[in-house]
Amino acid sequence: MAYPAITPSSRRFKAPQFPVTAVVSQSGATTRRLWGSRAVQAELSMTYRNIPDDQAALIVEHYDDCNGPITAATLPDATWNGASADLQSFMKLDDYGTGIDWYFSNAPTVNNVFPGISTVQVAFIGEIRA
């Protein structure tokens, strides 16, 4: 089953970071070491406010189908609606090279706000898996 094509009400994106270690010597000089050529560990969280319970159930069902954080979630184009094309390319991780996929970082949270209407929050992490 594919992740449902629902446009989120809000989205929070944290760009991936390059794997760097900084070491400060006794003299106070800092040396930085880059451990890879690609940025990793991007974060994406989305909130779907006041959606029908059947749509909320589709999100939870996709989480179950992915066995939580085990299988990559294929996010639909609706995920990125409302962002400019330039920003979308960064959020989709296209500009960071291939091989980075979105995985659930925790279980979806469903808050029932009215009978048949819920608000759902989901969080993903962009990872490289061998």
C-alpha positions as CSV (number, residue, x, y, z in Angstrom):
1,M,0.0,0.0,0.0
2,A,1.3,3.5,-0.9
3,Y,1.4,6.4,1.5
4,P,-1.9,8.3,1.1
5,A,-1.8,11.4,-1.2
6,I,-3.0,13.9,1.4
7,T,-1.6,17.4,1.5
8,P,-0.3,18.2,5.0
9,S,-1.7,21.2,6.8
10,S,1.9,22.0,8.0
11,R,5.3,20.6,7.4
12,R,8.6,20.9,9.3
13,F,11.8,20.0,7.4
14,K,15.3,19.9,8.8
15,A,17.9,19.6,6.1
16,P,20.4,16.7,6.3
17,Q,23.7,17.2,7.8
18,F,27.1,16.2,6.6
19,P,28.8,13.6,8.9
20,V,31.5,15.8,10.5
21,T,33.5,15.4,13.6
22,A,35.1,18.4,15.3
23,V,38.1,18.0,17.7
24,V,39.5,20.8,19.7
25,S,43.1,20.4,20.7
26,Q,44.7,21.4,24.0
27,S,45.9,24.6,22.3
28,G,42.4,25.5,21.3
29,A,42.8,24.8,17.6
30,T,39.8,23.1,16.0
31,T,40.2,20.3,13.4
32,R,37.1,19.1,11.4
33,R,36.9,15.7,9.6
34,L,34.3,15.0,7.0
35,W,33.3,11.3,7.1
36,G,31.3,11.0,3.9
37,S,30.4,12.7,0.7
38,R,26.6,12.9,1.3
39,A,24.5,14.7,3.8
40,V,22.3,12.4,5.9
41,Q,19.7,12.3,8.7
42,A,17.2,14.8,7.3
43,E,14.0,15.2,9.3
44,L,10.5,15.7,8.0
45,S,7.4,16.0,10.2
46,M,3.9,16.7,9.0
47,T,0.6,17.5,10.6
48,Y,-2.7,16.7,8.9
49,R,-5.3,18.8,10.7
50,N,-9.0,17.9,10.7
51,I,-9.0,15.1,8.2
52,P,-11.6,12.4,8.0
53,D,-10.9,9.3,10.1
54,D,-10.7,7.1,7.0
55,Q,-7.7,9.2,5.8
56,A,-6.1,9.0,9.2
57,A,-6.5,5.3,9.2
58,L,-4.7,5.1,5.8
59,I,-1.7,6.8,7.3
60,V,-1.6,4.4,10.3
61,E,-2.1,1.5,7.9
62,H,0.9,2.6,5.8
63,Y,3.0,2.8,9.0
64,D,2.0,-0.8,9.8
65,D,2.7,-1.9,6.2
66,C,6.3,-0.4,6.5
67,N,6.7,-2.3,9.8
68,G,7.4,1.1,11.4
69,P,10.9,2.2,10.6
70,I,12.0,-0.9,8.7
71,T,10.8,-0.3,5.2
72,A,11.1,3.1,3.3
73,A,7.9,5.0,2.9
74,T,7.3,6.3,-0.7
75,L,5.9,9.7,-0.1
76,P,3.5,11.0,-2.8
77,D,3.8,14.4,-4.6
78,A,1.0,15.7,-2.4
79,T,3.5,15.6,0.5
80,W,5.3,18.6,-1.0
81,N,2.3,20.7,-2.1
82,G,2.6,24.3,-1.1
83,A,6.4,24.5,-1.4
84,S,8.2,26.1,-4.3
85,A,9.9,23.9,-6.9
86,D,13.3,24.9,-5.5
87,L,12.4,24.0,-1.9
88,Q,10.8,20.8,-3.0
89,S,14.0,19.6,-4.6
90,F,15.8,20.0,-1.2
91,M,12.9,18.4,0.8
92,K,12.7,15.4,-1.6
93,L,16.5,15.1,-1.0
94,D,17.1,15.2,-4.8
95,D,19.8,17.8,-4.4
96,Y,21.7,15.6,-1.9
97,G,22.4,12.7,-4.2
98,T,20.6,9.3,-4.6
99,G,20.1,6.6,-2.1
100,I,18.5,8.6,0.7
101,D,15.0,7.3,1.6
102,W,12.3,8.4,4.1
103,Y,11.6,6.1,7.1
104,F,9.1,6.6,9.9
105,S,11.1,7.9,12.9
106,N,8.2,7.1,15.3
107,A,4.6,6.0,15.2
108,P,1.9,8.4,13.9
109,T,-0.1,10.2,16.5
110,V,-3.8,10.5,16.0
111,N,-5.9,13.0,18.0
112,N,-9.6,12.8,17.6
113,V,-10.9,16.3,17.5
114,F,-14.6,15.7,16.6
115,P,-16.5,12.5,15.8
116,G,-15.1,11.2,12.5
117,I,-12.5,14.0,12.3
118,S,-8.9,13.7,13.5
119,T,-5.5,15.4,13.5
120,V,-2.5,13.2,12.6
121,Q,1.1,13.9,13.2
122,V,3.9,11.9,11.5
123,A,7.6,12.1,11.5
124,F,10.2,10.7,9.1
125,I,14.0,10.6,8.9
126,G,16.0,10.5,5.7
127,E,18.5,7.7,5.8
128,I,21.0,5.8,3.7
129,R,20.6,2.1,4.1
130,A,23.0,-0.5,2.7
